[in-house]
Amino acid sequence: MIIAKVIGNIWATRKEKTLVGCKLMIVQPVEVSGEPVGKSFVAVDSVDAGIGEMVLVATGSSARKAIGHEESPIDASIVAIIDIHEVQRSGAKS
């Protein structure tokens, strides 16, 4: 899974029939620190995320399975909204 920040919406009035009713969002992959990394991309939103929220994104066949559209042309789906994340950094040894 990928940690990302939702940065926008996509509206498409005409789309592949299995995508009808799917909410499309633009996400930016980020480091745990919140710093952007890599290129932004479109993901189907299965958890009603909003712009500015940190999310977990599943990719590949897992993305299609997560929303129950295994025959859809979906490469990425938002599967969780991150409320809190905690990282323990190991200290430098002398």
MIDOSE-1310 file (N, C-alpha, C; in nm, 2 decimals, decimal comma, always signed):
residues 94
miia	+0,08/-0,12/+0,00/+0,00/+0,00/+0,00/+0,09/+0,12/+0,00; +0,03/+0,23/-0,04/+0,10/+0,36/-0,05/+0,03/+0,46/+0,04; +0,11/+0,54/+0,11/+0,06/+0,65/+0,19/+0,06/+0,77/+0,09; -0,06/+0,84/+0,09/-0,08/+0,95/+0,00/-0,17/+1,05/+0,06
kvig	-0,17/+1,17/+0,00/-0,25/+1,28/+0,04/-0,35/+1,31/-0,08; -0,48/+1,32/-0,04/-0,57/+1,36/-0,15/-0,56/+1,50/-0,18; -0,53/+1,53/-0,31/-0,51/+1,67/-0,35/-0,61/+1,73/-0,45; -0,71/+1,64/-0,49/-0,81/+1,69/-0,59/-0,91/+1,59/-0,62
niwa	-1,01/+1,64/-0,70/-1,12/+1,55/-0,75/-1,11/+1,54/-0,90; -1,17/+1,44/-0,96/-1,19/+1,42/-1,10/-1,33/+1,40/-1,13; -1,39/+1,48/-1,22/-1,53/+1,46/-1,26/-1,52/+1,41/-1,40; -1,59/+1,30/-1,43/-1,60/+1,24/-1,57/-1,74/+1,20/-1,59
trke	-1,81/+1,28/-1,67/-1,95/+1,25/-1,70/-1,97/+1,12/-1,79; -1,87/+1,10/-1,87/-1,87/+0,98/-1,96/-1,75/+0,89/-1,92; -1,78/+0,77/-1,88/-1,67/+0,68/-1,84/-1,71/+0,54/-1,86; -1,62/+0,45/-1,85/-1,65/+0,30/-1,87/-1,76/+0,26/-1,77
ktlv	-1,85/+0,18/-1,82/-1,97/+0,15/-1,74/-1,94/+0,10/-1,60; -1,84/+0,02/-1,58/-1,81/-0,03/-1,44/-1,76/+0,08/-1,35; -1,73/+0,20/-1,40/-1,68/+0,31/-1,32/-1,80/+0,40/-1,28; -1,91/+0,38/-1,33/-2,03/+0,47/-1,30/-2,06/+0,46/-1,15
gckl	-2,07/+0,57/-1,09/-2,09/+0,57/-0,94/-1,97/+0,57/-0,86; -1,85/+0,56/-0,92/-1,72/+0,56/-0,85/-1,67/+0,71/-0,84; -1,63/+0,74/-0,72/-1,57/+0,87/-0,69/-1,42/+0,87/-0,73; -1,37/+0,96/-0,81/-1,24/+0,96/-0,85/-1,16/+1,07/-0,79
mivq	-1,05/+1,05/-0,73/-0,97/+1,15/-0,66/-0,83/+1,15/-0,71; -0,76/+1,26/-0,70/-0,62/+1,28/-0,73/-0,54/+1,26/-0,60; -0,44/+1,17/-0,60/-0,36/+1,15/-0,48/-0,22/+1,18/-0,51; -0,15/+1,23/-0,41/+0,00/+1,25/-0,42/+0,07/+1,16/-0,32
pvev	+0,15/+1,07/-0,36/+0,23/+0,98/-0,27/+0,31/+1,07/-0,18; +0,32/+1,03/-0,05/+0,41/+1,11/+0,04/+0,49/+1,02/+0,13; +0,60/+1,07/+0,18/+0,68/+1,00/+0,28/+0,60/+1,01/+0,41; +0,64/+0,93/+0,51/+0,58/+0,93/+0,64/+0,58/+1,07/+0,70
sgep	+0,68/+1,15/+0,67/+0,69/+1,28/+0,72/+0,59/+1,38/+0,65; +0,53/+1,33/+0,55/+0,43/+1,42/+0,48/+0,49/+1,48/+0,35; +0,62/+1,47/+0,33/+0,68/+1,53/+0,21/+0,64/+1,45/+0,08; +0,60/+1,53/-0,02/+0,56/+1,46/-0,15/+0,67/+1,38/-0,21
vgks	+0,64/+1,27/-0,27/+0,74/+1,19/-0,33/+0,67/+1,13/-0,46; +0,74/+1,13/-0,57/+0,68/+1,07/-0,69/+0,57/+1,16/-0,75; +0,50/+1,10/-0,85/+0,40/+1,17/-0,93/+0,26/+1,14/-0,87; +0,17/+1,24/-0,88/+0,04/+1,22/-0,84/-0,03/+1,13/-0,94
fvav	-0,15/+1,07/-0,90/-0,22/+0,98/-0,99/-0,37/+0,97/-0,94; -0,45/+0,91/-1,02/-0,59/+0,90/-0,99/-0,62/+0,77/-0,92; -0,71/+0,78/-0,82/-0,75/+0,66/-0,75/-0,90/+0,66/-0,72; -0,96/+0,54/-0,73/-1,11/+0,53/-0,69/-1,12/+0,54/-0,54
dsvd	-1,21/+0,62/-0,49/-1,23/+0,64/-0,35/-1,34/+0,55/-0,30; -1,30/+0,45/-0,21/-1,40/+0,36/-0,15/-1,44/+0,39/-0,01; -1,38/+0,50/+0,04/-1,40/+0,53/+0,19/-1,45/+0,68/+0,21; -1,49/+0,75/+0,10/-1,54/+0,88/+0,11/-1,43/+0,98/+0,17
agig	-1,31/+0,97/+0,12/-1,20/+1,06/+0,16/-1,23/+1,20/+0,10; -1,17/+1,30/+0,17/-1,18/+1,44/+0,12/-1,04/+1,50/+0,09; -1,04/+1,61/+0,02/-0,92/+1,68/-0,01/-0,85/+1,72/+0,11; -0,72/+1,69/+0,12/-0,63/+1,73/+0,23/-0,61/+1,61/+0,33
emvl	-0,69/+1,50/+0,31/-0,67/+1,39/+0,40/-0,56/+1,30/+0,36; -0,49/+1,24/+0,46/-0,39/+1,13/+0,44/-0,47/+1,00/+0,42; -0,43/+0,92/+0,32/-0,50/+0,80/+0,30/-0,40/+0,68/+0,27; -0,45/+0,56/+0,27/-0,38/+0,44/+0,22/-0,44/+0,41/+0,08
vatg	-0,35/+0,38/-0,01/-0,40/+0,35/-0,15/-0,35/+0,21/-0,18; -0,44/+0,12/-0,22/-0,40/-0,01/-0,27/-0,39/+0,00/-0,43; -0,29/-0,08/-0,48/-0,27/-0,07/-0,63/-0,28/-0,21/-0,69; -0,29/-0,21/-0,82/-0,30/-0,34/-0,89/-0,43/-0,42/-0,87
ssar	-0,42/-0,55/-0,87/-0,54/-0,63/-0,86/-0,61/-0,61/-0,72; -0,53/-0,58/-0,62/-0,58/-0,55/-0,48/-0,67/-0,43/-0,49; -0,65/-0,33/-0,57/-0,73/-0,21/-0,58/-0,87/-0,25/-0,63; -0,87/-0,34/-0,73/-1,00/-0,38/-0,78/-1,08/-0,47/-0,68
kaig	-1,01/-0,55/-0,62/-1,08/-0,64/-0,52/-1,13/-0,56/-0,40; -1,06/-0,46/-0,36/-1,10/-0,38/-0,24/-1,23/-0,31/-0,26; -1,27/-0,28/-0,38/-1,40/-0,22/-0,41/-1,50/-0,31/-0,47; -1,46/-0,43/-0,49/-1,55/-0,53/-0,55/-1,58/-0,52/-0,70
hees	-1,48/-0,46/-0,77/-1,50/-0,44/-0,92/-1,38/-0,51/-0,99; -1,37/-0,64/-0,98/-1,26/-0,71/-1,03/-1,24/-0,70/-1,18; -1,35/-0,67/-1,25/-1,34/-0,66/-1,40/-1,32/-0,51/-1,44; -1,31/-0,42/-1,35/-1,30/-0,28/-1,39/-1,15/-0,24/-1,42
pida	-1,14/-0,13/-1,50/-1,00/-0,08/-1,53/-0,95/+0,01/-1,42; -0,93/-0,05/-1,30/-0,89/+0,03/-1,18/-0,75/-0,01/-1,14; -0,66/+0,08/-1,14/-0,52/+0,05/-1,10/-0,49/+0,09/-0,95; -0,58/+0,18/-0,90/-0,55/+0,23/-0,76/-0,69/+0,26/-0,69
siva	-0,70/+0,23/-0,56/-0,82/+0,27/-0,49/-0,78/+0,31/-0,35; -0,85/+0,41/-0,30/-0,83/+0,46/-0,16/-0,90/+0,36/-0,07; -0,83/+0,30/+0,02/-0,89/+0,19/+0,11/-0,90/+0,23/+0,25; -0,84/+0,34/+0,29/-0,84/+0,38/+0,43/-0,80/+0,53/+0,44
iidi	-0,86/+0,60/+0,54/-0,83/+0,73/+0,58/-0,74/+0,72/+0,70; -0,62/+0,78/+0,70/-0,53/+0,77/+0,81/-0,57/+0,88/+0,92; -0,60/+0,83/+1,04/-0,63/+0,93/+1,14/-0,50/+0,97/+1,22; -0,42/+0,87/+1,25/-0,29/+0,90/+1,32/-0,19/+0,80/+1,27
hevq	-0,07/+0,85/+1,26/+0,04/+0,75/+1,23/+0,16/+0,79/+1,32; +0,23/+0,68/+1,36/+0,33/+0,70/+1,46/+0,45/+0,62/+1,41; +0,57/+0,68/+1,41/+0,69/+0,62/+1,36/+0,80/+0,63/+1,47; +0,86/+0,51/+1,50/+0,96/+0,51/+1,60/+1,09/+0,50/+1,52
rsga	+1,18/+0,60/+1,54/+1,31/+0,61/+1,48/+1,41/+0,55/+1,57; +1,50/+0,46/+1,52/+1,60/+0,41/+1,60/+1,71/+0,51/+1,63; +1,76/+0,52/+1,75/+1,86/+0,62/+1,78/+2,00/+0,57/+1,73; +2,08/+0,67/+1,71/+2,22/+0,64/+1,66/+2,30/+0,58/+1,77
ks	+2,38/+0,48/+1,74/+2,46/+0,42/+1,84/+2,60/+0,48/+1,84; +2,66/+0,49/+1,95/+2,80/+0,55/+1,96/+2,90/+0,44/+1,96
